Amino acid sequence: MNGNRILKLAGAALIAVASVNAWAQGSESVAASTATQGTSKSAVRKANRALSKKVAQALSKGGIDTTGVNVLAKSGAVTLAGTVTDPTQIDKAGSIAKGVSGVTSVKNVLTIREGGQ
């Protein structure tokens, strides 16, 4: 029982660290791409949101329970974080996300959601 709790806490910490890293790295890459491409920050944010939504819809259509899944997109790099109910959905979600047009890379940090929580 304590082992499960430790694993859950470690998984949550990993997701938090990955999310913070994704946001920290994203602001630098957005600034670089804005300077080189001449696009506004709001246009980049809008494109990132659209790609996140596109990936989330593809996951849903592919049979992934997206209730506990967060999709973060930064200039084509997508991070999948959160929990899924079935271990097979982790790899399936990564494959589906890679197949979405506009996605250049996928970082998959999904974990398995324990039953009843």
Buried (B, 14 or more C-beta within 10 A) or exposed (E): EEEEEEEBEEBEEEBEEBBEEBEEEBEEBBEEBBEEEEBEEEEBEEBBEEBBEBBBEBBEEBEBBBEEBBBBBBBBBBBBBBBBBEEEBBEBBBEBBBEBEEBEEBBBBBBBBEEEE
